[in-house]
Amino acid sequence: QVQLVESGGGLVQAGDSLRLSCAASGLTFSRSAMAWFRQAPGKEREFVGGINWVGNIIPMADSVKDRFTISRDNDKATVVLQMNTLKPEDTARYYCAARQFMPGRIPADYDYWGQGTQVTVSS
């Protein structure tokens, strides 16, 4: 079965960086679009960034562009979210998601989800 396992979350201070990884198995990763979403308590799950099966990135969310980047390694079946200059408003649970070929920007676009990794940014 498909498994997406996120790692790399933690408690950091404002201005710090974190690198989240998502390891995928049970799917044809090289033909999968991957994305990161996040969800803060009491809020809807929101799109952060996505990358298609050949490595083209769709525009990051306005709230994170210029601070976060997404990349993939098809040989290792992993997708990475590099988060720089973190802010307290980035505090959320971060989820990895997958679908075939082209990424979307809403949760309903995705077929597979990980359990998430918590990111907490203190001021």
Biotite code that builds the C-alpha atoms (Angstrom):
import biotite.structure as struc

atoms = struc.array([
    struc.Atom([0.000, 0.000, 0.000], chain_id="A", res_id=1, res_name="GLN", atom_name="CA", element="C"),
    struc.Atom([1.028, 3.588, -0.447], chain_id="A", res_id=2, res_name="VAL", atom_name="CA", element="C"),
    struc.Atom([2.897, 5.124, 2.463], chain_id="A", res_id=3, res_name="GLN", atom_name="CA", element="C"),
    struc.Atom([4.037, 8.711, 2.874], chain_id="A", res_id=4, res_name="LEU", atom_name="CA", element="C"),
    struc.Atom([6.156, 9.343, 5.949], chain_id="A", res_id=5, res_name="VAL", atom_name="CA", element="C"),
    struc.Atom([7.066, 12.873, 6.940], chain_id="A", res_id=6, res_name="GLU", atom_name="CA", element="C"),
    struc.Atom([9.997, 13.806, 9.144], chain_id="A", res_id=7, res_name="SER", atom_name="CA", element="C"),
    struc.Atom([11.977, 16.835, 10.219], chain_id="A", res_id=8, res_name="GLY", atom_name="CA", element="C"),
    struc.Atom([9.459, 18.828, 12.220], chain_id="A", res_id=9, res_name="GLY", atom_name="CA", element="C"),
    struc.Atom([10.197, 20.333, 15.594], chain_id="A", res_id=10, res_name="GLY", atom_name="CA", element="C"),
    struc.Atom([10.217, 23.378, 17.840], chain_id="A", res_id=11, res_name="LEU", atom_name="CA", element="C"),
    struc.Atom([12.276, 26.286, 16.571], chain_id="A", res_id=12, res_name="VAL", atom_name="CA", element="C"),
    struc.Atom([12.572, 30.014, 17.083], chain_id="A", res_id=13, res_name="GLN", atom_name="CA", element="C"),
    struc.Atom([11.443, 32.690, 14.678], chain_id="A", res_id=14, res_name="ALA", atom_name="CA", element="C"),
    struc.Atom([14.040, 33.209, 11.975], chain_id="A", res_id=15, res_name="GLY", atom_name="CA", element="C"),
    struc.Atom([15.301, 29.623, 12.117], chain_id="A", res_id=16, res_name="ASP", atom_name="CA", element="C"),
    struc.Atom([15.165, 27.061, 9.314], chain_id="A", res_id=17, res_name="SER", atom_name="CA", element="C"),
    struc.Atom([13.789, 23.539, 9.098], chain_id="A", res_id=18, res_name="LEU", atom_name="CA", element="C"),
    struc.Atom([13.967, 20.880, 6.420], chain_id="A", res_id=19, res_name="ARG", atom_name="CA", element="C"),
    struc.Atom([10.989, 18.551, 6.130], chain_id="A", res_id=20, res_name="LEU", atom_name="CA", element="C"),
    struc.Atom([11.273, 15.292, 4.234], chain_id="A", res_id=21, res_name="SER", atom_name="CA", element="C"),
    struc.Atom([8.632, 12.931, 2.931], chain_id="A", res_id=22, res_name="CYS", atom_name="CA", element="C"),
    struc.Atom([9.590, 9.372, 2.061], chain_id="A", res_id=23, res_name="ALA", atom_name="CA", element="C"),
    struc.Atom([7.214, 7.650, -0.328], chain_id="A", res_id=24, res_name="ALA", atom_name="CA", element="C"),
    struc.Atom([6.671, 3.965, -0.973], chain_id="A", res_id=25, res_name="SER", atom_name="CA", element="C"),
    struc.Atom([4.104, 1.787, -2.694], chain_id="A", res_id=26, res_name="GLY", atom_name="CA", element="C"),
    struc.Atom([3.572, 4.142, -5.633], chain_id="A", res_id=27, res_name="LEU", atom_name="CA", element="C"),
    struc.Atom([5.374, 4.972, -8.848], chain_id="A", res_id=28, res_name="THR", atom_name="CA", element="C"),
    struc.Atom([7.122, 7.979, -7.416], chain_id="A", res_id=29, res_name="PHE", atom_name="CA", element="C"),
    struc.Atom([8.609, 9.115, -10.720], chain_id="A", res_id=30, res_name="SER", atom_name="CA", element="C"),
    struc.Atom([5.085, 9.527, -12.092], chain_id="A", res_id=31, res_name="ARG", atom_name="CA", element="C"),
    struc.Atom([3.665, 11.194, -8.997], chain_id="A", res_id=32, res_name="SER", atom_name="CA", element="C"),
    struc.Atom([3.048, 14.819, -8.239], chain_id="A", res_id=33, res_name="ALA", atom_name="CA", element="C"),
    struc.Atom([3.913, 15.700, -4.670], chain_id="A", res_id=34, res_name="MET", atom_name="CA", element="C"),
    struc.Atom([2.799, 18.532, -2.448], chain_id="A", res_id=35, res_name="ALA", atom_name="CA", element="C"),
    struc.Atom([3.004, 19.923, 1.041], chain_id="A", res_id=36, res_name="TRP", atom_name="CA", element="C"),
    struc.Atom([0.002, 21.208, 2.920], chain_id="A", res_id=37, res_name="PHE", atom_name="CA", element="C"),
    struc.Atom([-0.280, 22.511, 6.452], chain_id="A", res_id=38, res_name="ARG", atom_name="CA", element="C"),
    struc.Atom([-3.016, 22.783, 8.999], chain_id="A", res_id=39, res_name="GLN", atom_name="CA", element="C"),
    struc.Atom([-3.057, 24.916, 12.116], chain_id="A", res_id=40, res_name="ALA", atom_name="CA", element="C"),
    struc.Atom([-5.522, 24.250, 14.960], chain_id="A", res_id=41, res_name="PRO", atom_name="CA", element="C"),
    struc.Atom([-8.973, 25.493, 14.074], chain_id="A", res_id=42, res_name="GLY", atom_name="CA", element="C"),
    struc.Atom([-8.029, 26.247, 10.490], chain_id="A", res_id=43, res_name="LYS", atom_name="CA", element="C"),
    struc.Atom([-8.506, 24.495, 7.174], chain_id="A", res_id=44, res_name="GLU", atom_name="CA", element="C"),
    struc.Atom([-5.722, 22.553, 5.565], chain_id="A", res_id=45, res_name="ARG", atom_name="CA", element="C"),
    struc.Atom([-3.894, 24.895, 3.200], chain_id="A", res_id=46, res_name="GLU", atom_name="CA", element="C"),
    struc.Atom([-1.595, 24.386, 0.240], chain_id="A", res_id=47, res_name="PHE", atom_name="CA", element="C"),
    struc.Atom([2.076, 25.231, 0.758], chain_id="A", res_id=48, res_name="VAL", atom_name="CA", element="C"),
    struc.Atom([3.840, 24.025, -2.383], chain_id="A", res_id=49, res_name="GLY", atom_name="CA", element="C"),
    struc.Atom([3.767, 21.361, -5.076], chain_id="A", res_id=50, res_name="GLY", atom_name="CA", element="C"),
    struc.Atom([6.049, 19.762, -7.633], chain_id="A", res_id=51, res_name="ILE", atom_name="CA", element="C"),
    struc.Atom([5.073, 17.723, -10.657], chain_id="A", res_id=52, res_name="ASN", atom_name="CA", element="C"),
    struc.Atom([6.459, 14.392, -11.758], chain_id="A", res_id=53, res_name="TRP", atom_name="CA", element="C"),
    struc.Atom([9.269, 15.906, -13.823], chain_id="A", res_id=54, res_name="VAL", atom_name="CA", element="C"),
    struc.Atom([10.318, 18.408, -11.173], chain_id="A", res_id=55, res_name="GLY", atom_name="CA", element="C"),
    struc.Atom([8.500, 21.555, -12.202], chain_id="A", res_id=56, res_name="ASN", atom_name="CA", element="C"),
    struc.Atom([7.335, 23.553, -9.209], chain_id="A", res_id=57, res_name="ILE", atom_name="CA", element="C"),
    struc.Atom([3.942, 25.185, -9.164], chain_id="A", res_id=58, res_name="ILE", atom_name="CA", element="C"),
    struc.Atom([3.835, 28.584, -7.453], chain_id="A", res_id=59, res_name="PRO", atom_name="CA", element="C"),
    struc.Atom([4.216, 28.390, -3.711], chain_id="A", res_id=60, res_name="MET", atom_name="CA", element="C"),
    struc.Atom([1.572, 29.870, -1.460], chain_id="A", res_id=61, res_name="ALA", atom_name="CA", element="C"),
    struc.Atom([1.913, 33.630, -1.128], chain_id="A", res_id=62, res_name="ASP", atom_name="CA", element="C"),
    struc.Atom([2.476, 33.288, 2.604], chain_id="A", res_id=63, res_name="SER", atom_name="CA", element="C"),
    struc.Atom([5.644, 31.223, 2.096], chain_id="A", res_id=64, res_name="VAL", atom_name="CA", element="C"),
    struc.Atom([7.070, 32.224, -1.283], chain_id="A", res_id=65, res_name="LYS", atom_name="CA", element="C"),
    struc.Atom([10.628, 33.564, -1.056], chain_id="A", res_id=66, res_name="ASP", atom_name="CA", element="C"),
    struc.Atom([11.063, 31.614, 2.212], chain_id="A", res_id=67, res_name="ARG", atom_name="CA", element="C"),
    struc.Atom([10.144, 27.995, 1.389], chain_id="A", res_id=68, res_name="PHE", atom_name="CA", element="C"),
    struc.Atom([11.283, 25.803, -1.475], chain_id="A", res_id=69, res_name="THR", atom_name="CA", element="C"),
    struc.Atom([10.264, 22.323, -2.576], chain_id="A", res_id=70, res_name="ILE", atom_name="CA", element="C"),
    struc.Atom([12.390, 19.712, -4.309], chain_id="A", res_id=71, res_name="SER", atom_name="CA", element="C"),
    struc.Atom([12.284, 16.008, -5.109], chain_id="A", res_id=72, res_name="ARG", atom_name="CA", element="C"),
    struc.Atom([14.701, 13.133, -5.539], chain_id="A", res_id=73, res_name="ASP", atom_name="CA", element="C"),
    struc.Atom([13.170, 10.427, -7.702], chain_id="A", res_id=74, res_name="ASN", atom_name="CA", element="C"),
    struc.Atom([16.027, 8.015, -6.979], chain_id="A", res_id=75, res_name="ASP", atom_name="CA", element="C"),
    struc.Atom([15.306, 8.216, -3.247], chain_id="A", res_id=76, res_name="LYS", atom_name="CA", element="C"),
    struc.Atom([11.522, 8.661, -3.646], chain_id="A", res_id=77, res_name="ALA", atom_name="CA", element="C"),
    struc.Atom([11.583, 11.688, -1.377], chain_id="A", res_id=78, res_name="THR", atom_name="CA", element="C"),
    struc.Atom([10.254, 15.214, -1.505], chain_id="A", res_id=79, res_name="VAL", atom_name="CA", element="C"),
    struc.Atom([11.738, 17.965, 0.616], chain_id="A", res_id=80, res_name="VAL", atom_name="CA", element="C"),
    struc.Atom([10.320, 21.224, 1.915], chain_id="A", res_id=81, res_name="LEU", atom_name="CA", element="C"),
    struc.Atom([13.072, 23.639, 2.892], chain_id="A", res_id=82, res_name="GLN", atom_name="CA", element="C"),
    struc.Atom([11.693, 26.288, 5.212], chain_id="A", res_id=83, res_name="MET", atom_name="CA", element="C"),
    struc.Atom([13.745, 29.384, 5.940], chain_id="A", res_id=84, res_name="ASN", atom_name="CA", element="C"),
    struc.Atom([13.094, 32.488, 8.018], chain_id="A", res_id=85, res_name="THR", atom_name="CA", element="C"),
    struc.Atom([10.312, 30.753, 9.897], chain_id="A", res_id=86, res_name="LEU", atom_name="CA", element="C"),
    struc.Atom([7.608, 32.838, 11.516], chain_id="A", res_id=87, res_name="LYS", atom_name="CA", element="C"),
    struc.Atom([5.222, 32.018, 14.374], chain_id="A", res_id=88, res_name="PRO", atom_name="CA", element="C"),
    struc.Atom([2.379, 31.971, 11.842], chain_id="A", res_id=89, res_name="GLU", atom_name="CA", element="C"),
    struc.Atom([4.083, 29.016, 10.145], chain_id="A", res_id=90, res_name="ASP", atom_name="CA", element="C"),
    struc.Atom([3.192, 26.898, 13.193], chain_id="A", res_id=91, res_name="THR", atom_name="CA", element="C"),
    struc.Atom([1.096, 23.994, 11.934], chain_id="A", res_id=92, res_name="ALA", atom_name="CA", element="C"),
    struc.Atom([1.092, 20.301, 11.215], chain_id="A", res_id=93, res_name="ARG", atom_name="CA", element="C"),
    struc.Atom([2.687, 19.761, 7.809], chain_id="A", res_id=94, res_name="TYR", atom_name="CA", element="C"),
    struc.Atom([1.419, 17.033, 5.522], chain_id="A", res_id=95, res_name="TYR", atom_name="CA", element="C"),
    struc.Atom([2.879, 15.400, 2.439], chain_id="A", res_id=96, res_name="CYS", atom_name="CA", element="C"),
    struc.Atom([0.438, 14.435, -0.329], chain_id="A", res_id=97, res_name="ALA", atom_name="CA", element="C"),
    struc.Atom([0.652, 12.569, -3.635], chain_id="A", res_id=98, res_name="ALA", atom_name="CA", element="C"),
    struc.Atom([-1.310, 12.095, -6.836], chain_id="A", res_id=99, res_name="ARG", atom_name="CA", element="C"),
    struc.Atom([-0.469, 11.114, -10.386], chain_id="A", res_id=100, res_name="GLN", atom_name="CA", element="C"),
    struc.Atom([1.534, 13.419, -12.642], chain_id="A", res_id=101, res_name="PHE", atom_name="CA", element="C"),
    struc.Atom([0.311, 16.985, -12.095], chain_id="A", res_id=102, res_name="MET", atom_name="CA", element="C"),
    struc.Atom([-0.053, 18.708, -8.717], chain_id="A", res_id=103, res_name="PRO", atom_name="CA", element="C"),
    struc.Atom([-3.128, 20.570, -7.595], chain_id="A", res_id=104, res_name="GLY", atom_name="CA", element="C"),
    struc.Atom([-3.647, 23.252, -4.992], chain_id="A", res_id=105, res_name="ARG", atom_name="CA", element="C"),
    struc.Atom([-6.512, 21.846, -2.947], chain_id="A", res_id=106, res_name="ILE", atom_name="CA", element="C"),
    struc.Atom([-6.590, 18.810, -0.637], chain_id="A", res_id=107, res_name="PRO", atom_name="CA", element="C"),
    struc.Atom([-9.283, 17.094, -2.725], chain_id="A", res_id=108, res_name="ALA", atom_name="CA", element="C"),
    struc.Atom([-6.825, 16.897, -5.640], chain_id="A", res_id=109, res_name="ASP", atom_name="CA", element="C"),
    struc.Atom([-4.688, 14.350, -3.773], chain_id="A", res_id=110, res_name="TYR", atom_name="CA", element="C"),
    struc.Atom([-5.147, 10.618, -3.337], chain_id="A", res_id=111, res_name="ASP", atom_name="CA", element="C"),
    struc.Atom([-2.568, 9.843, -0.674], chain_id="A", res_id=112, res_name="TYR", atom_name="CA", element="C"),
    struc.Atom([-1.540, 11.550, 2.550], chain_id="A", res_id=113, res_name="TRP", atom_name="CA", element="C"),
    struc.Atom([1.018, 11.146, 5.257], chain_id="A", res_id=114, res_name="GLY", atom_name="CA", element="C"),
    struc.Atom([0.349, 11.459, 8.973], chain_id="A", res_id=115, res_name="GLN", atom_name="CA", element="C"),
    struc.Atom([2.057, 14.819, 9.185], chain_id="A", res_id=116, res_name="GLY", atom_name="CA", element="C"),
    struc.Atom([4.880, 16.347, 11.176], chain_id="A", res_id=117, res_name="THR", atom_name="CA", element="C"),
    struc.Atom([4.449, 19.163, 13.668], chain_id="A", res_id=118, res_name="GLN", atom_name="CA", element="C"),
    struc.Atom([6.270, 22.449, 13.211], chain_id="A", res_id=119, res_name="VAL", atom_name="CA", element="C"),
    struc.Atom([6.134, 24.950, 16.040], chain_id="A", res_id=120, res_name="THR", atom_name="CA", element="C"),
    struc.Atom([7.771, 28.353, 15.750], chain_id="A", res_id=121, res_name="VAL", atom_name="CA", element="C"),
    struc.Atom([8.186, 30.413, 18.890], chain_id="A", res_id=122, res_name="SER", atom_name="CA", element="C"),
    struc.Atom([8.499, 34.188, 18.832], chain_id="A", res_id=123, res_name="SER", atom_name="CA", element="C"),
])
